[in-house]
Amino acid sequence: MAAQPNGLHDDELVTPHGDPSTTTTDEPNIAADVESDRDEDKDDDDDDDEEPKLKYDRLTSTLGSVYRNGDATSSFIVGGDKMIIGTHNGNINVLSMPSFQSLRFYHAHSASVTSVSISPFPPPMPDLRGDPVTRTATEPVPPPERRSTAASTVSSPPSRTPRQPPLPATPSNSIYVGTSSIDGHVCVSSLVDQKDVTLRNFRRPINSVALSPEYKSDRTYLSGGLAGNLILTQGGRPGVSAEANTNSAAAAASGWLGSIGLGANIGKDTILHSGEGSISAIKWSLSGGYVAWANEQGIKIMRSNLKLESVDSEFAWKRIAHVDRPFHGQWEDMASVWKARIEWIDEKNLEPDDDAPAKNGIDRAETIIADVQNSPSKNGTRRLKPKKEKLLVGWGDTAWVIQVDPGGAGTGKNIGERSAGRADIVHKLRFDDCIISGLSLYTPSILLVLAYRTRDDDDNPINATTTDTTKRGIHHRSNGIQPEIRLIDADTSEEVDVDTLTVSRFETLSAADYHLSTLYVPPLQPGSPVAQRGALETISEGIWGAGVTAQRIFSSGASIASLGSSGGDNGKGSLPRSMTGQAPMARYALTKGGHPLAVSSGLKIFIHSPYDCVIGVKRDLADHLSWLLDHQNYEDAWQLVNHNPEIVLSPQQGDEPMSPTVGTPVSSLRRKPSMAEFFADDTSQTTVSAEKQHNSAAEKEKRRIGDLWMQQLVSAKDWTAAGKVAGKVLGTSSRWEHWVWTFAEAGQFDAITPYIPTKQLHPPLPSLVYEVVLGNYIIRDRVRLKELLELWDPELFNVGSVVNALESKLDSGDVTEDTIEGGERGRDWRILMEALAKLYIADGRPKQALQCYIRVQNADAAMSLIREYRLMAEVADDIPGFIMVRISREQMKLASLEELEDASSEAVQLLVEDAYQGLVNPHTVAEQLQEKGGSFKPFLFFYMRALWTGKGSESELRATHARIVDEGRAMVEGFGDLAVELFAEYDRDLLMEFVKSSQSYDYEKACAVCDARQYIPELVYILSKTGEVKKALFLIIDKMGDVSYAISFAKEQDDPDLWDDLLDYSMDKPHFIRGLLEEVGTAIDPITLVRRIPEGLEIEGLRDGIRRMVREYEIQFSISDGVAKVLRSEVASAMETLRAGRKKGVKFEVLDKEPDHVDVFVEPLQEAQEVAEKDDAAVTKRVDAAAEKIKPGHCVGCSTPFTQDERETLIGFACGHVYHLSCLLDSAGASSSASAAEMLQAQFAEDAETSSHSVGAKVAHAHLIRNAISGGCPICAEVAE
């Protein structure tokens, strides 16, 4: 059944490419020339040249062993980490990638090899954790001698052919290689077991062979050729060369030997299809479920016997689709000549589309993602639907993109029926200027086509002047032109990119001589074993590099670096420009034998001609950088390096391997730090790190590109853009100096100045650069000068030179206070003065700077400078000018007092603080302000008021506010009369406070000032202080008419005569009389007041006044009576407390002595006693010491303890001290009383009963006690004294 187009595209023509310029060379060791296929008319200056997508290099010199003895390649295949090449001499070369080391070489055929197939395909990648190297590098594989027959390959005498060491049986090596040849044979050989080889003769040229993906177990392959039969071969005994049983003689012999029991397992051949002309290509699908082949009638797709469910066994080897070949043009004659190119595509192993997101370089097409059935299977688990597969066919001038849908249970109207599958044409493209020599997918949407051109650069047909085909099958031409690699958008049929390849002897080659194959190398995942083992163990960033370990590569003398050395420089020469951005490990791999384009990850494109092998890969950022530089697009180039510094290689030393992380030699990573580095601090380490970064390869490249960019813009006279670029790209002082001078010579200061470094470079930029720029703006643009001085640190330039230039400009008279610039008077003069002040400060001359700021009335700067440098002494000679720093002439004339106060507040504050600190004498301030006349009188008032009120900073003066007020008022006392005058004029409230608090002013002058201004309360107070109370009272009554104030004044003076004067004056004024009655209170006798009221005088409110006065007296009496009662109560309470205290007993302890206790004490010597009595100080000290040593329960006088049977009278005081009566009398100095007391005591002891009733004895005893306690406690009395 024929596969019908799905309606996406019909036959579409690919627009012919332009005229490429070509270069022919036959030297095998020169990189393949890659030239863009576009119209490049040099006369039209085409600036829209597009960057190519791919880059290429020739592998011919690396594959020197393949081309030995004049051999030429005829077919090849790449898969896993292997490249297998068949030659026109019938040789098979198995190479390991990316080193292209020869793993096995054998002679399989006697004529050209037409196709190569491997099983499984694609082969497994190397196991990075356990696979050893495929072959020791010291064991090169010698080629065997040529044989006369193909069968000699199966059994070769060891004496004639050196035996090849076997390869380790790793998964990546356990593959089978099937080859076909025009000699009619198909050879299938195991890569690890040299004895496992079968050779089958079909007696007709075989164009293609396809091994089963499971050949190891089913020993099955398909083949086809000129006979037109698609043959399925199954079985066959290893090590035996057999005839195919499709041959009539072989079939008859096989049947006869089998009938007599002498047959052998020589395999079975089955013809699956025939009768439609020669078969040119056969390919098994990647899943193994389908087979596609092409014959002269079209393209066929059938279901294989693999991966079939038991219910679908009948679909084995059933054809599911057919695509007819085109019937236009030369197809009738060339269908059997043009070789079809068939490729099954795994879209996971493609480059991602530029406009599609990709993860780790893998873009999974929607058609490839496995669909999960929504309904569970019988066992409850979900089943994965078979994936759709994509098939590419390029044949003649037509390409097809076919999607093969898997079969299975039917749906819709076909429910219940099962299908073997179906195929739909997704895209069909026709080329009218080339023949397809190879086809693949570059991205899921871009076709990769190896085009053999049939039209020349002028779009004229090329006549095929082909000579006779040689024995080896090479078609010789004389007018062939270079093949092309084309990238074509499958959706739009537009050419995305076209590259022309110049290969050796391309003029003699035909379309069938070229072959294309691709290989995708996935990138290493971060957690993969290779990434953990390190880059040196894998050589490259690609996963396949694990096939060769670093130990064997770098330790062996016959390593891959020596491979193919006889064939050229082996890649050790200078790298092509397109490869300058390869990773350091790739460069190292190149110097050791690996090719830089082969070691990286991504899609590899291999193109073979009989005499050349070319590899193509996607251009990386380093190639993009090279292209940008070639096209002088320095802006994009600089941005590229800036964002991707890793694309610039660090300098290498010899062939030492580079660290994959920092691009430095491995030996340097293991270098021990020096002592200086070990003991360096963090700051020095940071400096060293920054210096290393500044000198890194990326930074140097950025500076180099930046210089080119600058030169380009300057050459174009685009100074503004060049200045902006300079700010980004110039990183060293030398380059800055060069370009600043360049701009200065051209007079383009405005373009470069905004970008000149504002921080010091290392090494520093010469100060002359900054000085020249500033000098330019001193002359030309003072506004810009101001901006630069605010932006640039004075350390960048010589301050003295700039100061001299400013002073010269000001002295020249060109710029003055009256010149007008920009509609503003004195603008430039102020700018120059302020600039000069700023530079004075930077030069350590703050005094001159202050003078400049005062001249331009820059109050903020002046105040800040004064505070910072303590410069008030510098302005002491011009106090008025200092105060006027914020006040203009217009303000002096028109401003209000409040506005003047605000404008001068900071200056006054500084003057006050300096007065407190003794820096500026208040007399100096007062004198200078008074000399200026009345216009400066407000500022003198502000100053005096600030001193009087203590206006000052406590933190600055380091004093409390009260102390500041006291100091300030003391200063104002020296200006008493001036203060009275100022306060009277500007602050009347402060005047009253001053006249009440101060004694330093002249009363007569003060009275005159107050009288002139009619300040009656102040005048009354001053008169009262001078004793003129009557005059003051009359002023209150006459001028103020305030009876309350008059009464209050009279009360303050407390003068009876003044009350009489007040009464006399008030008697004819009824409202005064009423006021006196209401407010006088008890100050005067109310009876006297009432009696003095004239009879018949009508007083309004008299009754109420009298009633109020009486009520006040009653209240006063009540208050007095209440106070008396409170006092009596308090006295009674105090007396009660006294009596209770006197009745209170005195507690003291009594010592209980044992019956047998004896008191022992030592009498002091009489001499010592006399000495003690004479020395009063010693006596006092002993008394004090005795007082301190008093113990409870002991007599204070004799210090003996009291007992229960104590017979002597004990006297205790409220202080707690207890005495024997005799001891108390002794301490009081009454010796006679003491003796009398002892006698009475003895009398009481002798006759207790008689004595107790003797009144005389008791009276005498009481008398003695009274005398003893009359002075109180002797000890406490002495302490009190």
Salt bridges, closest charged atoms under 4 A:
ASP11 OD1 - LYS428 NZ 3.00
GLU12 OE2 - HIS9 ND1 2.31
ASP37 OD2 - HIS17 ND1 3.50
ASP49 OD2 - HIS631 NE2 2.84
GLU51 OE2 - ARG619 NE 3.43
GLU51 OE1 - HIS624 ND1 2.44
ASP57 OD2 - HIS595 NE2 2.75
ASP81 OD1 - LYS82 NZ 2.64
ASP127 OD1 - ARG129 NE 3.79
GLU145 OE1 - ARG160 NH2 3.78
ASP183 OD2 - HIS109 ND1 3.50
ASP183 OD1 - HIS185 ND1 3.53
ASP196 OD1 - ARG219 NH1 3.02
GLU243 OE2 - ARG203 NH2 2.38
ASP269 OD2 - ARG200 NH2 2.80
GLU276 OE2 - HIS273 NE2 3.63
GLU276 OE1 - LYS300 NZ 2.57
GLU309 OE1 - ARG418 NH2 3.68
ASP312 OD1 - ARG418 NE 2.55
ASP324 OD1 - HIS322 NE2 2.27
GLU332 OE2 - ARG325 NH2 3.32
GLU343 OE2 - LYS283 NZ 3.43
ASP346 OD1 - LYS348 NZ 2.98
GLU347 OE2 - LYS390 NZ 2.66
ASP354 OD2 - LYS53 NZ 3.99
ASP397 OD2 - HIS328 NE2 3.53
ASP397 OD2 - ARG430 NE 3.90
ASP405 OD2 - ARG422 NH1 3.32
ASP424 OD2 - ARG422 NH1 2.60
ASP433 OD2 - HIS17 ND1 3.02
ASP433 OD2 - ARG486 NH2 2.91
ASP457 OD1 - ARG453 NH2 2.65
ASP459 OD1 - ARG455 NE 3.85
GLU484 OE2 - HIS17 NE2 3.09
GLU484 OE2 - ARG453 NH1 3.62
GLU484 OE1 - ARG486 NE 2.89
ASP491 OD1 - HIS427 NE2 3.46
GLU495 OE2 - ARG486 NH1 3.72
ASP497 OD1 - ARG38 NH2 3.05
GLU537 OE1 - ARG533 NE 2.53
ASP612 OD1 - ARG58 NE 3.34
ASP620 OD2 - LYS55 NZ 3.38
ASP623 OD2 - LYS55 NZ 2.51
ASP630 OD1 - ARG577 NE 2.90
GLU677 OE1 - ARG671 NH1 3.79
GLU699 OE2 - LYS702 NZ 3.54
GLU701 OE2 - ARG704 NH2 2.67
ASP707 OD2 - ARG735 NE 2.70
ASP750 OD2 - ARG780 NH2 3.81
GLU787 OE1 - ARG784 NH1 2.81
ASP814 OD2 - LYS809 NZ 3.48
GLU817 OE2 - ARG855 NH2 3.84
GLU824 OE2 - ARG830 NH2 2.36
ASP828 OD2 - ARG782 NH2 3.19
ASP828 OD1 - ARG827 NE 3.04
ASP843 OD2 - ARG845 NH2 3.33
ASP860 OD1 - ARG886 NH2 2.48
GLU874 OE2 - LYS847 NZ 3.41
GLU901 OE2 - ARG945 NH2 2.47
GLU906 OE1 - ARG886 NH2 2.74
GLU956 OE1 - ARG870 NH2 3.90
GLU967 OE2 - ARG963 NE 3.23
ASP977 OD2 - LYS1005 NZ 3.76
GLU981 OE2 - LYS937 NZ 3.07
GLU985 OE1 - LYS937 NZ 2.86
GLU993 OE2 - ARG969 NH2 2.63
GLU1018 OE2 - ARG988 NE 3.13
ASP1060 OD1 - ARG1092 NH1 3.62
ASP1061 OD2 - LYS1030 NZ 3.45
ASP1064 OD1 - ARG1092 NH2 1.98
ASP1068 OD1 - LYS1069 NZ 3.35
GLU1078 OE2 - ARG1074 NE 2.96
GLU1078 OE1 - ARG1108 NH1 3.60
ASP1104 OD1 - ARG1107 NH1 2.94
GLU1112 OE2 - ARG1108 NE 3.99
ASP1121 OD2 - LYS1125 NZ 3.54
GLU1136 OE1 - ARG1139 NH2 2.89
ASP1159 OD2 - LYS1153 NZ 2.38
ASP1159 OD1 - HIS1157 NE2 2.69
GLU1206 OE2 - HIS1220 NE2 3.28
